[in-house]
Amino acid sequence: MVQILYEEKPILKNPYLVLGFEGWPNAAEVSSFSLQFLIEHLRAKRFASIPLEPFYQMTSLRPAGVIREGRILELKFSGNHFYYRTDLSGKDFIFFYGVEPHSQWNLFCDLVFKLIEEFKVSKLFTLGGTYDYIPHTFPVMVSALFNHEELRDEVIQAGLHLTEYTGPISIHTFLLSKAREKGLSAISLWGHAPQYLQTRNVKVAYHVLKKLAHLSGVEIDLIHLEKASHYFDRQVDELVKEDPKLQEVISKLEEAYRRSEREIASGMKEEEPKEEKVIYIQAYLKRQEDEPSDH
């Protein structure tokens, strides 16, 4: 029988639960980076884990190895870990950082909700990232879906776009549906990253975290991340200047976006050329991590 593995059981008062996943709902690493930032920046402490088996195909979630001169020095396994932090603007928080399960979503969610009941979680948030036909030169779009109608005004007042979508769902939507059945309020935040920027998008993650801070009523110091966001923009602008084809694609996106009152690119795929332009800028973002923090 699969059970949550506890390292300790902290005393928490009606905490909020924030979840993020690697995998399909992690475009531009928005979900994973946001959770890593929260856990590290807020110095949250790990207290529980969900075992990897039987939720994953290990051939597609392989452990990483460190081998030197023929010797195995280290094996690194992905994990599903819960962390806690008390008294953030008077509130307690649980953070979950894991990998979207490949199978047995019902069993996986049952484990999550056992923890929710154990600690009397009062609200649930999920953070995700999606690629979209949206130009990086326009304000970042963060959309939301919610599982109770009384959350509508809260979401709108936070300046979030209401999600319009039909198609395959992520574990986020599955969790929100389960939460609704159990009477737990839940909101899923989605950062929309330009599809032509195939890399970690700190700018989008920054805006998702700003919305989370607003909705949760918690003060989070995002100044360093804001500076990193501006630096990211400058890097992208430099690369675009060197690529006429990419300039053309972005120009068309901008024109279509200006015509869209809802600022959602649902019809832009038809206007896009069949040969889409993509740039990979991981090397440039690595420089960002190495640069002094005053950038």
GIPEFEN-V63918 format. One record per residue. RES is the residue in three letters. OMEGA is omega in whole degrees, 0 to 359 (* if undefined). NEAR is the number of other ideal C-beta (glycine too) atoms within 8 Angstrom. D_LAST is the distance of its C-alpha to the last C-alpha in Angstrom with 2 decimals. Layout:
res=RES omega=OMEGA near=NEAR d_last=D_LAST
res=RES omega=OMEGA near=NEAR d_last=D_LAST
This chain:
res=MET omega=181 near=2 d_last=50.33
res=VAL omega=180 near=8 d_last=46.54
res=GLN omega=173 near=5 d_last=45.10
res=ILE omega=179 near=10 d_last=41.83
res=LEU omega=183 near=8 d_last=41.31
res=TYR omega=170 near=7 d_last=40.49
res=GLU omega=173 near=7 d_last=39.07
res=GLU omega=175 near=5 d_last=39.65
res=LYS omega=183 near=6 d_last=40.46
res=PRO omega=175 near=8 d_last=38.38
res=ILE omega=183 near=4 d_last=39.81
res=LEU omega=182 near=11 d_last=37.82
res=LYS omega=177 near=5 d_last=38.77
res=ASN omega=186 near=7 d_last=38.67
res=PRO omega=166 near=14 d_last=35.17
res=TYR omega=177 near=13 d_last=33.04
res=LEU omega=179 near=13 d_last=32.51
res=VAL omega=183 near=15 d_last=29.34
res=LEU omega=174 near=15 d_last=29.78
res=GLY omega=186 near=15 d_last=27.67
res=PHE omega=164 near=17 d_last=28.97
res=GLU omega=178 near=9 d_last=28.13
res=GLY omega=187 near=7 d_last=30.33
res=TRP omega=182 near=5 d_last=31.43
res=PRO omega=187 near=13 d_last=29.63
res=ASN omega=178 near=15 d_last=26.22
res=ALA omega=179 near=10 d_last=25.07
res=ALA omega=179 near=15 d_last=21.46
res=GLU omega=182 near=12 d_last=21.50
res=VAL omega=183 near=17 d_last=20.99
res=SER omega=184 near=14 d_last=23.74
res=SER omega=181 near=12 d_last=23.11
res=PHE omega=180 near=11 d_last=19.37
res=SER omega=179 near=14 d_last=20.05
res=LEU omega=177 near=15 d_last=22.82
res=GLN omega=180 near=9 d_last=21.03
res=PHE omega=181 near=11 d_last=18.27
res=LEU omega=183 near=13 d_last=21.09
res=ILE omega=183 near=11 d_last=23.14
res=GLU omega=184 near=7 d_last=20.60
res=HIS omega=182 near=8 d_last=18.71
res=LEU omega=177 near=10 d_last=22.13
res=ARG omega=178 near=6 d_last=23.85
res=ALA omega=185 near=11 d_last=26.61
res=LYS omega=179 near=8 d_last=29.63
res=ARG omega=181 near=9 d_last=31.43
res=PHE omega=181 near=11 d_last=35.06
res=ALA omega=181 near=11 d_last=36.59
res=SER omega=171 near=11 d_last=36.53
res=ILE omega=180 near=13 d_last=38.36
res=PRO omega=180 near=8 d_last=39.96
res=LEU omega=179 near=12 d_last=38.96
res=GLU omega=11 near=6 d_last=42.59
res=PRO omega=190 near=7 d_last=44.27
res=PHE omega=188 near=12 d_last=41.42
res=TYR omega=170 near=13 d_last=39.92
res=GLN omega=187 near=7 d_last=41.14
res=MET omega=177 near=8 d_last=39.95
res=THR omega=177 near=5 d_last=40.23
res=SER omega=175 near=7 d_last=37.29
res=LEU omega=187 near=10 d_last=35.43
res=ARG omega=172 near=6 d_last=35.93
res=PRO omega=176 near=8 d_last=34.87
res=ALA omega=182 near=6 d_last=32.40
res=GLY omega=173 near=8 d_last=33.77
res=VAL omega=184 near=9 d_last=32.61
res=ILE omega=179 near=7 d_last=35.35
res=ARG omega=178 near=6 d_last=35.56
res=GLU omega=175 near=3 d_last=38.64
res=GLY omega=182 near=4 d_last=40.71
res=ARG omega=176 near=6 d_last=39.95
res=ILE omega=180 near=7 d_last=38.41
res=LEU omega=185 near=6 d_last=35.86
res=GLU omega=170 near=6 d_last=34.41
res=LEU omega=181 near=8 d_last=34.88
res=LYS omega=180 near=7 d_last=32.23
res=PHE omega=171 near=6 d_last=33.58
res=SER omega=182 near=10 d_last=31.93
res=GLY omega=174 near=7 d_last=32.78
res=ASN omega=189 near=11 d_last=33.34
res=HIS omega=174 near=10 d_last=32.31
res=PHE omega=179 near=12 d_last=32.47
res=TYR omega=178 near=13 d_last=30.40
res=TYR omega=176 near=14 d_last=31.00
res=ARG omega=182 near=12 d_last=29.33
res=THR omega=172 near=8 d_last=31.47
res=ASP omega=170 near=6 d_last=31.10
res=LEU omega=186 near=12 d_last=27.90
res=SER omega=178 near=6 d_last=28.63
res=GLY omega=181 near=4 d_last=32.23
res=LYS omega=173 near=11 d_last=32.17
res=ASP omega=183 near=13 d_last=32.49
res=PHE omega=166 near=16 d_last=30.72
res=ILE omega=177 near=15 d_last=31.50
res=PHE omega=175 near=16 d_last=28.94
res=PHE omega=176 near=14 d_last=30.23
res=TYR omega=183 near=12 d_last=28.37
res=GLY omega=181 near=13 d_last=30.68
res=VAL omega=179 near=11 d_last=31.89
res=GLU omega=183 near=12 d_last=33.88
res=PRO omega=178 near=10 d_last=37.49
res=HIS omega=183 near=8 d_last=39.44
res=SER omega=176 near=8 d_last=42.71
res=GLN omega=181 near=8 d_last=44.56
res=TRP omega=180 near=9 d_last=42.26
res=ASN omega=180 near=6 d_last=44.97
res=LEU omega=179 near=10 d_last=45.21
res=PHE omega=181 near=12 d_last=41.46
res=CYS omega=176 near=12 d_last=41.24
res=ASP omega=179 near=8 d_last=44.29
res=LEU omega=178 near=12 d_last=42.49
res=VAL omega=183 near=12 d_last=39.47
res=PHE omega=171 near=11 d_last=41.90
res=LYS omega=177 near=9 d_last=43.86
res=LEU omega=179 near=13 d_last=40.78
res=ILE omega=179 near=12 d_last=40.19
res=GLU omega=181 near=8 d_last=43.78
res=GLU omega=185 near=7 d_last=43.61
res=PHE omega=177 near=9 d_last=40.76
res=LYS omega=178 near=8 d_last=41.77
res=VAL omega=184 near=14 d_last=38.49
res=SER omega=180 near=7 d_last=38.42
res=LYS omega=183 near=11 d_last=35.91
res=LEU omega=174 near=15 d_last=34.24
res=PHE omega=169 near=15 d_last=30.96
res=THR omega=180 near=15 d_last=29.88
res=LEU omega=182 near=16 d_last=26.48
res=GLY omega=177 near=17 d_last=26.63
res=GLY omega=178 near=18 d_last=25.02
res=THR omega=174 near=10 d_last=26.97
res=TYR omega=184 near=9 d_last=26.51
res=ASP omega=175 near=10 d_last=27.59
res=TYR omega=186 near=9 d_last=28.37
res=ILE omega=181 near=13 d_last=25.62
res=PRO omega=181 near=9 d_last=23.25
res=HIS omega=181 near=10 d_last=19.49
res=THR omega=179 near=5 d_last=19.63
res=PHE omega=178 near=10 d_last=21.58
res=PRO omega=181 near=3 d_last=20.71
res=VAL omega=176 near=9 d_last=20.47
res=MET omega=170 near=12 d_last=23.97
res=VAL omega=180 near=14 d_last=24.83
res=SER omega=183 near=11 d_last=28.56
res=ALA omega=166 near=15 d_last=30.85
res=LEU omega=184 near=11 d_last=34.33
res=PHE omega=187 near=13 d_last=36.39
res=ASN omega=175 near=12 d_last=39.69
res=HIS omega=186 near=8 d_last=41.48
res=GLU omega=182 near=4 d_last=42.21
res=GLU omega=177 near=7 d_last=41.47
res=LEU omega=185 near=11 d_last=37.76
res=ARG omega=182 near=9 d_last=37.67
res=ASP omega=179 near=7 d_last=37.08
res=GLU omega=180 near=11 d_last=34.37
res=VAL omega=181 near=13 d_last=32.48
res=ILE omega=180 near=9 d_last=33.04
res=GLN omega=178 near=6 d_last=32.03
res=ALA omega=178 near=10 d_last=28.68
res=GLY omega=181 near=5 d_last=28.07
res=LEU omega=174 near=11 d_last=28.55
res=HIS omega=177 near=10 d_last=30.41
res=LEU omega=186 near=10 d_last=33.65
res=THR omega=172 near=9 d_last=33.89
res=GLU omega=187 near=5 d_last=36.46
res=TYR omega=171 near=4 d_last=37.27
res=THR omega=180 near=2 d_last=40.29
res=GLY omega=181 near=4 d_last=40.19
res=PRO omega=184 near=3 d_last=39.54
res=ILE omega=175 near=6 d_last=37.82
res=SER omega=177 near=11 d_last=35.41
res=ILE omega=179 near=12 d_last=36.10
res=HIS omega=182 near=13 d_last=34.20
res=THR omega=178 near=10 d_last=36.99
res=PHE omega=179 near=11 d_last=39.60
res=LEU omega=180 near=15 d_last=38.32
res=LEU omega=178 near=16 d_last=38.31
res=SER omega=178 near=9 d_last=41.85
res=LYS omega=180 near=10 d_last=42.99
res=ALA omega=179 near=13 d_last=41.41
res=ARG omega=179 near=11 d_last=43.34
res=GLU omega=184 near=6 d_last=46.55
res=LYS omega=177 near=8 d_last=45.94
res=GLY omega=180 near=4 d_last=45.07
res=LEU omega=179 near=11 d_last=41.43
res=SER omega=183 near=12 d_last=38.89
res=ALA omega=178 near=15 d_last=36.04
res=ILE omega=177 near=17 d_last=33.14
res=SER omega=180 near=16 d_last=31.23
res=LEU omega=183 near=16 d_last=27.78
res=TRP omega=174 near=13 d_last=26.71
res=GLY omega=182 near=18 d_last=23.42
res=HIS omega=182 near=12 d_last=24.22
res=ALA omega=177 near=15 d_last=22.09
res=PRO omega=185 near=11 d_last=22.84
res=GLN omega=182 near=11 d_last=25.39
res=TYR omega=176 near=11 d_last=24.19
res=LEU omega=184 near=12 d_last=20.86
res=GLN omega=182 near=8 d_last=22.29
res=THR omega=173 near=10 d_last=19.44
res=ARG omega=183 near=9 d_last=17.67
res=ASN omega=183 near=15 d_last=16.39
res=VAL omega=180 near=13 d_last=13.82
res=LYS omega=179 near=11 d_last=14.02
res=VAL omega=179 near=15 d_last=17.75
res=ALA omega=179 near=18 d_last=17.69
res=TYR omega=181 near=13 d_last=15.60
res=HIS omega=175 near=12 d_last=18.31
res=VAL omega=180 near=16 d_last=21.07
res=LEU omega=176 near=14 d_last=20.04
res=LYS omega=180 near=9 d_last=19.94
res=LYS omega=177 near=14 d_last=23.46
res=LEU omega=179 near=14 d_last=24.60
res=ALA omega=180 near=11 d_last=23.60
res=HIS omega=184 near=8 d_last=25.53
res=LEU omega=182 near=12 d_last=28.55
res=SER omega=181 near=12 d_last=28.81
res=GLY omega=183 near=6 d_last=28.34
res=VAL omega=177 near=9 d_last=25.91
res=GLU omega=178 near=6 d_last=22.90
res=ILE omega=180 near=11 d_last=19.94
res=ASP omega=183 near=6 d_last=16.65
res=LEU omega=185 near=10 d_last=14.24
res=ILE omega=180 near=6 d_last=11.40
res=HIS omega=180 near=8 d_last=9.10
res=LEU omega=176 near=12 d_last=10.55
res=GLU omega=177 near=9 d_last=10.12
res=LYS omega=177 near=11 d_last=6.32
res=ALA omega=178 near=12 d_last=7.06
res=SER omega=178 near=12 d_last=9.77
res=HIS omega=179 near=9 d_last=8.25
res=TYR omega=176 near=11 d_last=6.42
res=PHE omega=179 near=13 d_last=9.94
res=ASP omega=181 near=10 d_last=11.63
res=ARG omega=178 near=8 d_last=10.37
res=GLN omega=181 near=13 d_last=11.54
res=VAL omega=180 near=11 d_last=14.74
res=ASP omega=179 near=8 d_last=15.43
res=GLU omega=180 near=8 d_last=15.37
res=LEU omega=180 near=12 d_last=17.78
res=VAL omega=180 near=10 d_last=19.96
res=LYS omega=183 near=7 d_last=20.49
res=GLU omega=187 near=5 d_last=22.06
res=ASP omega=181 near=10 d_last=24.40
res=PRO omega=180 near=5 d_last=27.14
res=LYS omega=179 near=7 d_last=28.72
res=LEU omega=177 near=12 d_last=25.65
res=GLN omega=180 near=10 d_last=25.31
res=GLU omega=180 near=8 d_last=28.93
res=VAL omega=181 near=13 d_last=28.53
res=ILE omega=179 near=13 d_last=25.65
res=SER omega=179 near=8 d_last=27.71
res=LYS omega=177 near=10 d_last=30.66
res=LEU omega=180 near=15 d_last=28.70
res=GLU omega=179 near=11 d_last=27.51
res=GLU omega=180 near=8 d_last=31.13
res=ALA omega=182 near=13 d_last=32.52
res=TYR omega=179 near=13 d_last=30.01
res=ARG omega=181 near=6 d_last=30.90
res=ARG omega=184 near=5 d_last=34.52
res=SER omega=180 near=11 d_last=33.98
res=GLU omega=183 near=3 d_last=34.56
res=ARG omega=180 near=5 d_last=33.52
res=GLU omega=175 near=8 d_last=30.26
res=ILE omega=188 near=8 d_last=31.42
res=ALA omega=184 near=12 d_last=31.82
res=SER omega=181 near=5 d_last=35.12
res=GLY omega=187 near=8 d_last=36.94
res=MET omega=180 near=12 d_last=34.33
res=LYS omega=180 near=7 d_last=35.23
res=GLU omega=182 near=5 d_last=38.45
res=GLU omega=181 near=7 d_last=36.74
res=GLU omega=173 near=11 d_last=34.39
res=PRO omega=182 near=5 d_last=35.67
res=LYS omega=178 near=4 d_last=37.12
res=GLU omega=183 near=4 d_last=34.85
res=GLU omega=181 near=9 d_last=31.47
res=LYS omega=180 near=9 d_last=28.33
res=VAL omega=174 near=7 d_last=25.81
res=ILE omega=181 near=10 d_last=22.74
res=TYR omega=186 near=6 d_last=21.39
res=ILE omega=179 near=11 d_last=17.76
res=GLN omega=182 near=8 d_last=17.69
res=ALA omega=180 near=6 d_last=16.93
res=TYR omega=179 near=9 d_last=13.73
res=LEU omega=174 near=13 d_last=12.70
res=LYS omega=176 near=8 d_last=13.80
res=ARG omega=181 near=9 d_last=11.28
res=GLN omega=181 near=13 d_last=8.57
res=GLU omega=183 near=6 d_last=10.45
res=ASP omega=183 near=5 d_last=10.68
res=GLU omega=176 near=8 d_last=7.25
res=PRO omega=187 near=4 d_last=6.35
res=SER omega=181 near=6 d_last=5.46
res=ASP omega=177 near=4 d_last=3.84
res=HIS omega=* near=9 d_last=0.00
